[in-house]
């Protein structure tokens, strides 16, 4: 059996689908769109290397591989593994955030209300 992926959100999504056996209800319980939940499950299946659910006409059942990792997933959610020290340092440092603004170059005069922009001529009539 492969080691479970480190991304806790994928495991949380997987366990919620296992608990409800319905993608729509699991997505509602997690307060995420169903498409996001489907993408998470597909990503988890790709990382594990095998399908975890059998989806037929709206019904969902676990595959043997899904049954094999559900207990490990629950244990991982109960006691998440500690992260590397470098990632903790990065996470604690605040990011710049906000909208990026284009540089207008050095030495540009501020716009004054009622005057034409520098370097542009006023339109003649």
N, CA, C and O atoms as CSV, one atom per row, in Angstrom:
chain,resi,resn,atom,element,x,y,z
A,1,UNK,N,N,0.855,-1.182,0.000
A,1,UNK,CA,C,0.000,0.000,0.000
A,1,UNK,C,C,0.891,1.232,0.000
A,1,UNK,O,O,1.858,1.308,0.759
A,2,UNK,N,N,0.571,2.178,-0.837
A,2,UNK,CA,C,1.317,3.422,-0.895
A,2,UNK,C,C,1.009,4.273,0.325
A,2,UNK,O,O,-0.051,4.153,0.939
A,3,UNK,N,N,1.966,5.140,0.664
A,3,UNK,CA,C,1.731,6.069,1.765
A,3,UNK,C,C,0.692,7.088,1.322
A,3,UNK,O,O,0.655,7.489,0.158
A,4,UNK,N,N,-0.151,7.502,2.262
A,4,UNK,CA,C,-1.198,8.459,1.935
A,4,UNK,C,C,-0.592,9.817,1.608
A,4,UNK,O,O,0.455,10.174,2.147
A,5,UNK,N,N,-1.243,10.580,0.727
A,5,UNK,CA,C,-0.723,11.900,0.375
A,5,UNK,C,C,-0.756,12.839,1.584
A,5,UNK,O,O,-1.504,12.620,2.537
A,6,UNK,N,N,0.052,13.866,1.526
A,6,UNK,CA,C,0.184,14.780,2.651
A,6,UNK,C,C,-0.957,15.798,2.684
A,6,UNK,O,O,-1.233,16.359,3.744
A,7,UNK,N,N,-1.614,16.050,1.578
A,7,UNK,CA,C,-2.648,17.080,1.510
A,7,UNK,C,C,-3.872,16.637,2.316
A,7,UNK,O,O,-4.616,15.745,1.909
A,8,UNK,N,N,-4.057,17.279,3.460
A,8,UNK,CA,C,-5.136,16.918,4.380
A,8,UNK,C,C,-6.507,17.177,3.757
A,8,UNK,O,O,-7.454,16.436,4.020
A,9,UNK,N,N,-6.623,18.220,2.936
A,9,UNK,CA,C,-7.939,18.541,2.359
A,9,UNK,C,C,-8.429,17.416,1.453
A,9,UNK,O,O,-9.629,17.145,1.406
A,10,UNK,N,N,-7.520,16.754,0.730
A,10,UNK,CA,C,-7.929,15.623,-0.113
A,10,UNK,C,C,-8.485,14.496,0.755
A,10,UNK,O,O,-9.499,13.884,0.418
A,11,UNK,N,N,-7.817,14.230,1.867
A,11,UNK,CA,C,-8.284,13.170,2.762
A,11,UNK,C,C,-9.614,13.544,3.413
A,11,UNK,O,O,-10.487,12.693,3.585
A,12,UNK,N,N,-9.764,14.819,3.774
A,12,UNK,CA,C,-11.022,15.279,4.377
A,12,UNK,C,C,-12.167,15.103,3.376
A,12,UNK,O,O,-13.254,14.663,3.749
A,13,UNK,N,N,-11.930,15.440,2.124
A,13,UNK,CA,C,-12.959,15.275,1.088
A,13,UNK,C,C,-13.288,13.798,0.893
A,13,UNK,O,O,-14.455,13.427,0.770
A,14,UNK,N,N,-12.259,12.961,0.864
A,14,UNK,CA,C,-12.458,11.522,0.683
A,14,UNK,C,C,-13.304,10.939,1.810
A,14,UNK,O,O,-14.256,10.202,1.552
A,15,UNK,N,N,-12.968,11.263,3.053
A,15,UNK,CA,C,-13.689,10.712,4.203
A,15,UNK,C,C,-15.137,11.200,4.208
A,15,UNK,O,O,-16.039,10.446,4.573
A,16,UNK,N,N,-15.367,12.447,3.809
A,16,UNK,CA,C,-16.745,12.962,3.772
A,16,UNK,C,C,-17.579,12.208,2.736
A,16,UNK,O,O,-18.747,11.909,2.985
A,17,UNK,N,N,-17.000,11.901,1.591
A,17,UNK,CA,C,-17.732,11.133,0.576
A,17,UNK,C,C,-17.986,9.720,1.076
A,17,UNK,O,O,-19.053,9.158,0.829
A,18,UNK,N,N,-17.015,9.138,1.780
A,18,UNK,CA,C,-17.203,7.794,2.347
A,18,UNK,C,C,-18.355,7.811,3.350
A,18,UNK,O,O,-19.181,6.899,3.368
A,19,UNK,N,N,-18.407,8.856,4.187
A,19,UNK,CA,C,-19.447,8.932,5.213
A,19,UNK,C,C,-20.838,9.088,4.619
A,19,UNK,O,O,-21.793,8.501,5.128
A,20,UNK,N,N,-20.970,9.869,3.550
A,20,UNK,CA,C,-22.295,10.119,2.973
A,20,UNK,C,C,-22.620,9.201,1.800
A,20,UNK,O,O,-23.790,8.962,1.502
A,21,UNK,N,N,-21.587,8.687,1.134
A,21,UNK,CA,C,-21.740,7.905,-0.098
A,21,UNK,C,C,-22.578,8.653,-1.140
A,21,UNK,O,O,-23.339,8.057,-1.901
A,22,UNK,N,N,-22.408,9.988,-1.144
A,22,UNK,CA,C,-23.109,10.832,-2.106
A,22,UNK,C,C,-22.269,12.090,-2.305
A,22,UNK,O,O,-21.975,12.808,-1.349
A,23,UNK,N,N,-21.889,12.350,-3.547
A,23,UNK,CA,C,-21.025,13.487,-3.823
A,23,UNK,C,C,-21.733,14.816,-3.562
A,23,UNK,O,O,-21.118,15.757,-3.060
A,24,UNK,N,N,-23.010,14.898,-3.896
A,24,UNK,CA,C,-23.757,16.146,-3.713
A,24,UNK,C,C,-23.861,16.514,-2.230
A,24,UNK,O,O,-23.611,17.658,-1.852
A,25,UNK,N,N,-24.232,15.535,-1.390
A,25,UNK,CA,C,-24.346,15.804,0.045
A,25,UNK,C,C,-22.985,16.065,0.684
A,25,UNK,O,O,-22.871,16.895,1.586
A,26,UNK,N,N,-21.959,15.363,0.221
A,26,UNK,CA,C,-20.612,15.585,0.755
A,26,UNK,C,C,-20.133,16.993,0.412
A,26,UNK,O,O,-19.532,17.668,1.249
A,27,UNK,N,N,-20.395,17.434,-0.809
A,27,UNK,CA,C,-19.997,18.787,-1.211
A,27,UNK,C,C,-20.741,19.831,-0.385
A,27,UNK,O,O,-20.155,20.835,0.018
A,28,UNK,N,N,-22.018,19.602,-0.133
A,28,UNK,CA,C,-22.802,20.540,0.688
A,28,UNK,C,C,-22.268,20.573,2.122
A,28,UNK,O,O,-22.175,21.644,2.722
A,29,UNK,N,N,-21.923,19.423,2.667
A,29,UNK,CA,C,-21.404,19.365,4.037
A,29,UNK,C,C,-20.042,20.062,4.148
A,29,UNK,O,O,-19.725,20.649,5.183
A,30,UNK,N,N,-19.245,19.995,3.086
A,30,UNK,CA,C,-17.931,20.640,3.090
A,30,UNK,C,C,-17.998,22.098,2.653
A,30,UNK,O,O,-17.010,22.827,2.735
A,31,UNK,N,N,-19.180,22.518,2.184
A,31,UNK,CA,C,-19.385,23.895,1.693
A,31,UNK,C,C,-18.463,24.221,0.523
A,31,UNK,O,O,-17.868,25.297,0.460
A,32,UNK,N,N,-18.358,23.254,-0.414
A,32,UNK,CA,C,-17.572,23.466,-1.626
A,32,UNK,C,C,-18.404,23.039,-2.821
A,32,UNK,O,O,-19.349,22.268,-2.657
A,33,UNK,N,N,-18.082,23.518,-4.028
A,33,UNK,CA,C,-18.808,23.070,-5.214
A,33,UNK,C,C,-18.548,21.585,-5.483
A,33,UNK,O,O,-17.499,21.049,-5.125
A,34,UNK,N,N,-19.504,20.948,-6.106
A,34,UNK,CA,C,-19.354,19.521,-6.402
A,34,UNK,C,C,-18.187,19.283,-7.361
A,34,UNK,O,O,-17.498,18.268,-7.261
A,35,UNK,N,N,-17.965,20.213,-8.288
A,35,UNK,CA,C,-16.855,20.054,-9.234
A,35,UNK,C,C,-15.508,20.054,-8.502
A,35,UNK,O,O,-14.593,19.328,-8.890
A,36,UNK,N,N,-15.386,20.860,-7.452
A,36,UNK,CA,C,-14.160,20.885,-6.663
A,36,UNK,C,C,-13.975,19.559,-5.926
A,36,UNK,O,O,-12.863,19.038,-5.842
A,37,UNK,N,N,-15.053,19.029,-5.403
A,37,UNK,CA,C,-14.993,17.741,-4.718
A,37,UNK,C,C,-14.595,16.635,-5.695
A,37,UNK,O,O,-13.750,15.797,-5.379
A,38,UNK,N,N,-15.205,16.636,-6.881
A,38,UNK,CA,C,-14.840,15.637,-7.899
A,38,UNK,C,C,-13.363,15.742,-8.262
A,38,UNK,O,O,-12.680,14.727,-8.397
A,39,UNK,N,N,-12.870,16.976,-8.422
A,39,UNK,CA,C,-11.459,17.168,-8.770
A,39,UNK,C,C,-10.555,16.669,-7.648
A,39,UNK,O,O,-9.513,16.071,-7.918
A,40,UNK,N,N,-10.935,16.905,-6.400
A,40,UNK,CA,C,-10.138,16.436,-5.260
A,40,UNK,C,C,-10.066,14.914,-5.229
A,40,UNK,O,O,-9.002,14.336,-5.004
A,41,UNK,N,N,-11.206,14.274,-5.457
A,41,UNK,CA,C,-11.230,12.806,-5.439
A,41,UNK,C,C,-10.413,12.245,-6.594
A,41,UNK,O,O,-9.692,11.261,-6.427
A,42,UNK,N,N,-10.522,12.863,-7.762
A,42,UNK,CA,C,-9.721,12.403,-8.916
A,42,UNK,C,C,-8.227,12.593,-8.652
A,42,UNK,O,O,-7.419,11.746,-9.035
A,43,UNK,N,N,-7.853,13.697,-7.999
A,43,UNK,CA,C,-6.449,13.931,-7.666
A,43,UNK,C,C,-5.962,12.887,-6.666
A,43,UNK,O,O,-4.850,12.374,-6.796
A,44,UNK,N,N,-6.780,12.571,-5.677
A,44,UNK,CA,C,-6.415,11.554,-4.697
A,44,UNK,C,C,-6.274,10.190,-5.373
A,44,UNK,O,O,-5.341,9.440,-5.087
A,45,UNK,N,N,-7.206,9.880,-6.267
A,45,UNK,CA,C,-7.116,8.609,-7.000
A,45,UNK,C,C,-5.850,8.550,-7.849
A,45,UNK,O,O,-5.232,7.492,-7.970
A,46,UNK,N,N,-5.462,9.681,-8.435
A,46,UNK,CA,C,-4.235,9.710,-9.238
A,46,UNK,C,C,-3.001,9.505,-8.355
A,46,UNK,O,O,-2.062,8.813,-8.748
A,47,UNK,N,N,-3.005,10.107,-7.165
A,47,UNK,CA,C,-1.869,9.952,-6.264
A,47,UNK,C,C,-1.774,8.537,-5.717
A,47,UNK,O,O,-0.675,8.005,-5.556
A,48,UNK,N,N,-2.926,7.920,-5.428
A,48,UNK,CA,C,-2.930,6.550,-4.914
A,48,UNK,C,C,-2.650,5.563,-6.055
A,48,UNK,O,O,-2.033,4.517,-5.852
A,49,UNK,N,N,-3.110,5.915,-7.243
A,49,UNK,CA,C,-2.841,5.074,-8.403
A,49,UNK,C,C,-3.949,4.088,-8.731
A,49,UNK,O,O,-3.756,3.197,-9.558
A,50,UNK,N,N,-5.103,4.233,-8.097
A,50,UNK,CA,C,-6.214,3.324,-8.358
A,50,UNK,C,C,-7.529,4.034,-8.024
A,50,UNK,O,O,-7.544,4.923,-7.173
A,51,UNK,N,N,-8.630,3.656,-8.680
A,51,UNK,CA,C,-9.927,4.249,-8.340
A,51,UNK,C,C,-10.330,3.886,-6.906
A,51,UNK,O,O,-10.098,2.769,-6.445
A,52,UNK,N,N,-10.933,4.850,-6.219
A,52,UNK,CA,C,-11.369,4.624,-4.842
A,52,UNK,C,C,-12.876,4.432,-4.729
A,52,UNK,O,O,-13.363,3.889,-3.738
A,53,UNK,N,N,-13.613,4.878,-5.741
A,53,UNK,CA,C,-15.066,4.770,-5.754
A,53,UNK,C,C,-15.539,4.172,-7.068
A,53,UNK,O,O,-14.903,4.325,-8.111
A,54,UNK,N,N,-16.681,3.481,-6.988
A,54,UNK,CA,C,-17.386,3.029,-8.187
A,54,UNK,C,C,-18.612,3.914,-8.298
A,54,UNK,O,O,-19.465,3.928,-7.411
A,55,UNK,N,N,-18.692,4.660,-9.405
A,55,UNK,CA,C,-19.817,5.585,-9.613
A,55,UNK,C,C,-20.689,5.033,-10.728
A,55,UNK,O,O,-20.259,4.950,-11.878
A,56,UNK,N,N,-21.916,4.655,-10.386
A,56,UNK,CA,C,-22.844,4.115,-11.371
A,56,UNK,C,C,-24.215,4.757,-11.168
A,56,UNK,O,O,-24.824,4.603,-10.109
A,57,UNK,N,N,-24.698,5.472,-12.177
A,57,UNK,CA,C,-26.035,6.067,-12.165
A,57,UNK,C,C,-26.346,6.816,-10.859
A,57,UNK,O,O,-27.415,6.633,-10.277
A,58,UNK,N,N,-25.424,7.642,-10.412
A,58,UNK,CA,C,-25.668,8.450,-9.221
A,58,UNK,C,C,-25.364,7.755,-7.907
A,58,UNK,O,O,-25.313,8.416,-6.870
A,59,UNK,N,N,-25.163,6.448,-7.916
A,59,UNK,CA,C,-24.815,5.764,-6.666
A,59,UNK,C,C,-23.294,5.645,-6.558
A,59,UNK,O,O,-22.593,5.535,-7.564
A,60,UNK,N,N,-22.812,5.670,-5.345
A,60,UNK,CA,C,-21.373,5.637,-5.090
A,60,UNK,C,C,-21.086,4.517,-4.107
A,60,UNK,O,O,-21.722,4.426,-3.057
A,61,UNK,N,N,-20.122,3.660,-4.448
A,61,UNK,CA,C,-19.660,2.620,-3.528
A,61,UNK,C,C,-18.141,2.617,-3.506
A,61,UNK,O,O,-17.493,3.010,-4.476
A,62,UNK,N,N,-17.584,2.173,-2.396
A,62,UNK,CA,C,-16.130,2.103,-2.260
A,62,UNK,C,C,-15.570,0.893,-2.994
A,62,UNK,O,O,-16.182,-0.175,-2.999
A,63,UNK,N,N,-14.423,1.061,-3.605
A,63,UNK,CA,C,-13.698,-0.069,-4.177
A,63,UNK,C,C,-12.907,-0.729,-3.049
A,63,UNK,O,O,-12.788,-0.146,-1.971
A,64,UNK,N,N,-12.373,-1.913,-3.264
A,64,UNK,CA,C,-11.523,-2.537,-2.233
A,64,UNK,C,C,-10.334,-1.643,-1.845
A,64,UNK,O,O,-9.933,-1.611,-0.681
A,65,UNK,N,N,-9.778,-0.923,-2.817
A,65,UNK,CA,C,-8.667,-0.014,-2.507
A,65,UNK,C,C,-9.147,1.134,-1.618
A,65,UNK,O,O,-8.431,1.565,-0.714
A,66,UNK,N,N,-10.352,1.622,-1.875
A,66,UNK,CA,C,-10.921,2.683,-1.042
A,66,UNK,C,C,-11.163,2.208,0.372
A,66,UNK,O,O,-10.901,2.932,1.333
A,67,UNK,N,N,-11.672,0.972,0.502
A,67,UNK,CA,C,-11.897,0.404,1.839
A,67,UNK,C,C,-10.586,0.213,2.580
A,67,UNK,O,O,-10.537,0.312,3.806
A,68,UNK,N,N,-9.504,-0.067,1.819
A,68,UNK,CA,C,-8.206,-0.316,2.447
A,68,UNK,C,C,-7.597,0.960,3.028
A,68,UNK,O,O,-6.878,0.896,4.026
A,69,UNK,N,N,-7.872,2.118,2.421
A,69,UNK,CA,C,-7.219,3.333,2.918
A,69,UNK,C,C,-8.124,4.218,3.774
A,69,UNK,O,O,-7.658,5.222,4.312
A,70,UNK,N,N,-9.404,3.873,3.913
A,70,UNK,CA,C,-10.296,4.756,4.658
A,70,UNK,C,C,-9.888,4.858,6.135
A,70,UNK,O,O,-9.973,5.941,6.714
A,71,UNK,N,N,-9.452,3.769,6.748
A,71,UNK,CA,C,-9.026,3.816,8.149
A,71,UNK,C,C,-7.738,4.632,8.302
A,71,UNK,O,O,-7.576,5.388,9.260
A,72,UNK,N,N,-6.821,4.463,7.332
A,72,UNK,CA,C,-5.586,5.250,7.367
A,72,UNK,C,C,-5.890,6.738,7.192
A,72,UNK,O,O,-5.256,7.583,7.824
A,73,UNK,N,N,-6.857,7.054,6.339
A,73,UNK,CA,C,-7.233,8.452,6.114
A,73,UNK,C,C,-7.834,9.054,7.378
A,73,UNK,O,O,-7.521,10.188,7.741
A,74,UNK,N,N,-8.695,8.296,8.044
A,74,UNK,CA,C,-9.287,8.789,9.294
A,74,UNK,C,C,-8.204,9.007,10.363
A,74,UNK,O,O,-8.242,9.995,11.096
A,75,UNK,N,N,-7.252,8.093,10.444
A,75,UNK,CA,C,-6.166,8.225,11.420
A,75,UNK,C,C,-5.302,9.444,11.100
A,75,UNK,O,O,-4.873,10.157,12.007
A,76,UNK,N,N,-5.050,9.681,9.824
A,76,UNK,CA,C,-4.246,10.834,9.415
A,76,UNK,C,C,-4.965,12.144,9.738
A,76,UNK,O,O,-4.332,13.125,10.128
A,77,UNK,N,N,-6.281,12.156,9.576
A,77,UNK,CA,C,-7.055,13.358,9.908
A,77,UNK,C,C,-7.084,13.599,11.418
A,77,UNK,O,O,-7.088,14.745,11.867
A,78,UNK,N,N,-7.103,12.527,12.189
A,78,UNK,CA,C,-7.125,12.667,13.640
A,78,UNK,C,C,-5.780,13.162,14.177
A,78,UNK,O,O,-5.739,13.949,15.123
A,79,UNK,N,N,-4.677,12.697,13.570
A,79,UNK,CA,C,-3.329,13.074,14.003
A,79,UNK,C,C,-2.497,13.446,12.783
A,79,UNK,O,O,-1.725,12.620,12.295
A,80,UNK,N,N,-2.637,14.676,12.278
A,80,UNK,CA,C,-1.877,15.050,11.094
A,80,UNK,C,C,-0.375,15.048,11.365
A,80,UNK,O,O,0.073,15.384,12.461
A,81,UNK,N,N,0.389,14.665,10.349
A,81,UNK,CA,C,1.842,14.621,10.479
A,81,UNK,C,C,2.389,16.040,10.570
A,81,UNK,O,O,1.874,16.944,9.911
A,82,UNK,N,N,3.431,16.246,11.383
A,82,UNK,CA,C,4.020,17.590,11.472
A,82,UNK,C,C,4.682,17.967,10.155
A,82,UNK,O,O,5.221,17.114,9.450
A,83,UNK,N,N,4.635,19.248,9.833
A,83,UNK,CA,C,5.228,19.728,8.593
A,83,UNK,C,C,6.707,19.998,8.801
A,83,UNK,O,O,7.187,20.093,9.930
A,84,UNK,N,N,7.412,20.120,7.699
A,84,UNK,CA,C,8.838,20.419,7.743
A,84,UNK,C,C,9.058,21.811,8.336
A,84,UNK,O,O,8.222,22.691,8.137
A,85,UNK,N,N,10.163,22.035,9.060
A,85,UNK,CA,C,10.399,23.340,9.675
A,85,UNK,C,C,10.415,24.485,8.669
A,85,UNK,O,O,9.969,25.585,8.995
A,86,UNK,N,N,10.912,24.262,7.469
A,86,UNK,CA,C,10.957,25.316,6.457
A,86,UNK,C,C,9.576,25.777,6.044
A,86,UNK,O,O,9.365,26.966,5.802
A,87,UNK,N,N,8.630,24.852,5.958
A,87,UNK,CA,C,7.283,25.228,5.537
A,87,UNK,C,C,6.554,25.996,6.634
A,87,UNK,O,O,5.717,26.849,6.337
A,88,UNK,N,N,6.861,25.702,7.906
A,88,UNK,CA,C,6.234,26.434,8.998
A,88,UNK,C,C,6.717,27.878,8.983
A,88,UNK,O,O,5.930,28.805,9.178
A,89,UNK,N,N,8.011,28.065,8.751
A,89,UNK,CA,C,8.573,29.406,8.696
A,89,UNK,C,C,7.937,30.202,7.566
A,89,UNK,O,O,7.620,31.379,7.734
A,90,UNK,N,N,7.753,29.576,6.436
A,90,UNK,CA,C,7.128,30.255,5.304
A,90,UNK,C,C,5.688,30.632,5.625
A,90,UNK,O,O,5.246,31.739,5.316
A,91,UNK,N,N,4.965,29.717,6.242
A,91,UNK,CA,C,3.551,29.955,6.512
A,91,UNK,C,C,3.364,31.060,7.538
A,91,UNK,O,O,2.384,31.802,7.461
A,92,UNK,N,N,4.282,31.194,8.503
A,92,UNK,CA,C,4.112,32.195,9.535
A,92,UNK,C,C,4.478,33.595,9.044
A,92,UNK,O,O,4.056,34.588,9.638
A,93,UNK,N,N,5.249,33.682,7.976
A,93,UNK,CA,C,5.624,34.986,7.437
A,93,UNK,C,C,4.456,35.545,6.632
A,93,UNK,O,O,3.969,34.871,5.725
A,94,UNK,N,N,3.993,36.754,6.936
A,94,UNK,CA,C,2.860,37.299,6.195
A,94,UNK,C,C,3.245,37.587,4.748
A,94,UNK,O,O,4.354,38.037,4.459
A,95,UNK,N,N,2.321,37.321,3.861
A,95,UNK,CA,C,2.581,37.584,2.451
A,95,UNK,C,C,2.149,38.999,2.114
A,95,UNK,O,O,1.365,39.612,2.839
A,96,UNK,N,N,2.666,39.509,1.011
A,96,UNK,CA,C,2.390,40.884,0.612
A,96,UNK,C,C,0.904,41.065,0.318
A,96,UNK,O,O,0.280,41.992,0.836
A,97,UNK,N,N,0.341,40.204,-0.493
A,97,UNK,CA,C,-1.083,40.250,-0.798
A,97,UNK,C,C,-1.502,41.523,-1.504
A,97,UNK,O,O,-0.694,42.431,-1.696
A,98,UNK,N,N,-2.738,41.588,-1.879
A,98,UNK,CA,C,-3.256,42.778,-2.528
A,98,UNK,C,C,-3.096,42.722,-4.036
A,98,UNK,O,O,-2.480,41.805,-4.580
A,99,UNK,N,N,-3.652,43.703,-4.686
A,99,UNK,CA,C,-3.624,43.762,-6.136
A,99,UNK,C,C,-2.309,44.381,-6.603
A,99,UNK,O,O,-1.873,45.399,-6.066
A,100,UNK,N,N,-1.686,43.773,-7.588
A,100,UNK,CA,C,-0.449,44.310,-8.131
A,100,UNK,C,C,-0.749,45.546,-8.959
A,100,UNK,O,O,-1.722,45.581,-9.712
A,101,UNK,N,N,0.093,46.557,-8.813
A,101,UNK,CA,C,-0.102,47.791,-9.567
A,101,UNK,C,C,1.054,47.963,-10.532
A,101,UNK,O,O,2.206,47.680,-10.204
A,102,UNK,N,N,0.731,48.430,-11.719
A,102,UNK,CA,C,1.759,48.638,-12.727
A,102,UNK,C,C,2.596,49.850,-12.352
A,102,UNK,O,O,2.080,50.851,-11.854
A,103,UNK,N,N,3.882,49.744,-12.600
A,103,UNK,CA,C,4.768,50.868,-12.334
A,103,UNK,C,C,4.576,51.923,-13.411
A,103,UNK,O,O,4.466,51.598,-14.593
A,104,UNK,N,N,4.535,53.177,-13.006
A,104,UNK,CA,C,4.345,54.249,-13.979
A,104,UNK,C,C,5.662,54.926,-14.300
A,104,UNK,O,O,5.672,55.956,-14.974
A,105,UNK,N,N,6.758,54.386,-13.842
A,105,UNK,CA,C,8.065,54.943,-14.158
A,105,UNK,C,C,8.483,56.007,-13.162
A,105,UNK,O,O,7.681,56.477,-12.356
A,106,UNK,N,N,9.729,56.371,-13.229
A,106,UNK,CA,C,10.276,57.358,-12.297
A,106,UNK,C,C,10.008,58.768,-12.803
A,106,UNK,O,O,9.976,59.006,-14.010
A,107,UNK,N,N,9.820,59.682,-11.893
A,107,UNK,CA,C,9.750,61.082,-12.223
A,107,UNK,C,C,8.462,61.548,-12.854
A,107,UNK,O,O,8.399,62.669,-13.360
A,108,UNK,N,N,7.463,60.750,-12.840
A,108,UNK,CA,C,6.205,61.168,-13.448
A,108,UNK,C,C,5.488,62.106,-12.486
A,108,UNK,O,O,5.377,61.822,-11.294
A,109,UNK,N,N,5.018,63.191,-12.998
A,109,UNK,CA,C,4.332,64.172,-12.170
A,109,UNK,C,C,2.946,63.671,-11.815
A,109,UNK,O,O,2.302,63.014,-12.633
A,110,UNK,N,N,2.478,63.964,-10.626
A,110,UNK,CA,C,1.130,63.540,-10.253
A,110,UNK,C,C,0.079,64.277,-11.079
A,110,UNK,O,O,0.282,65.418,-11.494
A,111,UNK,N,N,-1.021,63.618,-11.302
A,111,UNK,CA,C,-2.102,64.215,-12.079
A,111,UNK,C,C,-2.764,65.306,-11.247
A,111,UNK,O,O,-3.031,65.118,-10.060
A,112,UNK,N,N,-3.024,66.433,-11.872
A,112,UNK,CA,C,-3.701,67.534,-11.215
A,112,UNK,C,C,-5.035,67.721,-11.913
A,112,UNK,O,O,-5.112,67.787,-13.140
A,113,UNK,N,N,-6.067,67.804,-11.119
A,113,UNK,CA,C,-7.410,67.911,-11.670
A,113,UNK,C,C,-7.542,69.170,-12.527
A,113,UNK,O,O,-7.163,70.265,-12.113
A,114,UNK,N,N,-8.081,68.992,-13.714
A,114,UNK,CA,C,-8.324,70.120,-14.607
A,114,UNK,C,C,-7.187,70.414,-15.561
A,114,UNK,O,O,-7.331,71.274,-16.430
A,115,UNK,N,N,-6.068,69.735,-15.432
A,115,UNK,CA,C,-4.950,69.966,-16.339
A,115,UNK,C,C,-4.779,68.754,-17.246
A,115,UNK,O,O,-5.129,67.631,-16.884
A,116,UNK,N,N,-4.239,69.005,-18.419
A,116,UNK,CA,C,-3.980,67.916,-19.359
A,116,UNK,C,C,-2.858,67.041,-18.822
A,116,UNK,O,O,-1.986,67.511,-18.091
A,117,UNK,N,N,-2.887,65.783,-19.184
A,117,UNK,CA,C,-1.843,64.868,-18.759
A,117,UNK,C,C,-0.528,65.286,-19.393
A,117,UNK,O,O,-0.524,65.770,-20.525
A,118,UNK,N,N,0.593,65.113,-18.692
A,118,UNK,CA,C,1.885,65.513,-19.259
A,118,UNK,C,C,2.172,64.748,-20.543
A,118,UNK,O,O,1.923,63.545,-20.627
A,119,UNK,N,N,2.687,65.435,-21.518
A,119,UNK,CA,C,3.054,64.799,-22.782
A,119,UNK,C,C,1.903,64.632,-23.743
A,119,UNK,O,O,2.101,64.079,-24.824
A,120,UNK,N,N,0.731,65.070,-23.411
A,120,UNK,CA,C,-0.419,64.938,-24.305
A,120,UNK,C,C,-0.943,66.328,-24.610
A,120,UNK,O,O,-0.925,67.217,-23.759
A,121,UNK,N,N,-1.398,66.498,-25.809
A,121,UNK,CA,C,-1.964,67.786,-26.203
A,121,UNK,C,C,-3.449,67.732,-26.023
A,121,UNK,O,O,-4.080,66.682,-26.146
A,122,UNK,N,N,-3.995,68.887,-25.729
A,122,UNK,CA,C,-5.444,68.973,-25.616
A,122,UNK,C,C,-6.054,68.945,-26.992
A,122,UNK,O,O,-5.479,69.445,-27.959
A,123,UNK,N,N,-7.204,68.366,-27.064
A,123,UNK,CA,C,-7.874,68.264,-28.348
A,123,UNK,C,C,-8.397,69.652,-28.743
A,123,UNK,O,O,-9.003,70.364,-27.942
A,124,UNK,N,N,-8.141,70.007,-30.006
A,124,UNK,CA,C,-8.646,71.297,-30.461
A,124,UNK,C,C,-10.029,71.125,-31.044
A,124,UNK,O,O,-10.420,70.030,-31.448
A,125,UNK,N,N,-10.755,72.209,-31.080
A,125,UNK,CA,C,-12.119,72.141,-31.583
A,125,UNK,C,C,-12.232,72.636,-32.968
A,125,UNK,O,O,-13.325,72.643,-33.534
